[in-house]
Amino acid sequence: MATAQKHLFRFAPTDKFDHLLSRNSAWSERMSVSRPSLFPTNGKGQSPQVLWIGCSDSRVSDSCLDLLPGEVFVHRNIANVLPNNDLSSLAVLQYAVQVLKVKHIVVCGHYDCGGVHASLGNKKLGLIDNWLKSIRDVKARHKKELDLIEDPRVKANRLSELNCIAQVYNLLHNDLVMEAVENGDLEVHGVMYDVGSGLLKEVEIPEDDDNLQYYIA
């Protein structure tokens, strides 16, 4: 794996910080040649159409959408959770909906999520245990279904999907989001990213009231 990474990835463990700056300079030059109006346009402000709420995992980013700088407003944290008391998430949400007036919010979970794997275990992890509470709440609400899954990897992947759905419902219960959705100005989507293929798939969000209450984290 280490040998493969050496030839695949662009920043090696032995590389210095200056290498990052060099790569940035080369990237900026390439973008300026291929899209000469991009940076001057971005220098005047932003008008993204999408708010991307994803995981901090290095393998999962909005770059999978193949869009340009300026098109996606991004918020990422461990396991893409949206606790109702997290000021960072709430501030991003308010700015995206009220000021930027994005048209789409995408909650992106992913398979092989470290935060989800951790939430399935009983090991004490310190500060992160507080953060994982939302996922463990989802796990508890779906205990009967998850207990039927013997394969740990399959169980974790299913919990990742359930967590994604729960966070979508958290959004749909936010007053700002509810109003924008009801007015036809905003759509909220849940997707799962496959780290092994690079593909997104949309997650089905149950719409009946019973499920609505069931999934809220």
BELQUI-V583796 format. One record per residue. RES is the residue in one small letter. PSI is psi in whole degrees, 0 to 359 (NA if undefined). Layout:
BEGIN
res->(RES:RES)
psi->(PSI:PSI)
END
This chain:
BEGIN
res->(m:a:t:a:q:k:h:l:f:r:f:a:p:t:d:k:f:d:h:l:l:s:r:n:s:a:w:s:e:r:m:s:v:s:r:p:s:l:f:p:t:n:g:k:g:q:s:p:q:v:l:w:i:g:c:s:d:s:r:v:s:d:s:c:l:d:l:l:p:g:e:v:f:v:h:r:n:i:a:n:v:l:p:n:n:d:l:s:s:l:a:v:l:q:y:a:v:q:v:l:k:v:k:h:i:v:v:c:g:h:y:d:c:g:g:v:h:a:s:l:g:n:k:k:l:g:l:i:d:n:w:l:k:s:i:r:d:v:k:a:r:h:k:k:e:l:d:l:i:e:d:p:r:v:k:a:n:r:l:s:e:l:n:c:i:a:q:v:y:n:l:l:h:n:d:l:v:m:e:a:v:e:n:g:d:l:e:v:h:g:v:m:y:d:v:g:s:g:l:l:k:e:v:e:i:p:e:d:d:d:n:l:q:y:y:i:a)
psi->(317:320:317:318:323:322:340:311:162:351:108:159:333:353:148:166:325:333:325:317:323:318:321:317:316:320:314:319:316:316:322:329:315:328:76:337:355:302:319:322:314:333:345:355:180:146:61:149:348:135:120:120:108:184:154:352:132:342:352:113:169:352:340:347:348:42:176:161:130:351:341:125:133:136:124:144:178:120:21:53:156:72:142:349:13:109:325:310:317:323:317:315:313:315:318:318:314:321:305:335:53:154:339:136:126:116:117:109:175:157:155:44:123:321:321:316:316:323:340:344:175:5:136:129:4:223:323:338:322:322:325:358:320:317:322:330:318:317:317:322:338:26:316:314:315:326:339:350:114:322:118:322:317:320:315:320:322:319:326:319:315:323:318:314:318:320:327:317:325:316:315:348:4:133:317:316:316:314:316:321:315:329:357:16:351:143:142:131:148:131:156:136:131:109:343:348:342:8:146:146:141:140:134:128:109:143:347:157:325:312:326:314:326:327:347:130:NA)
END
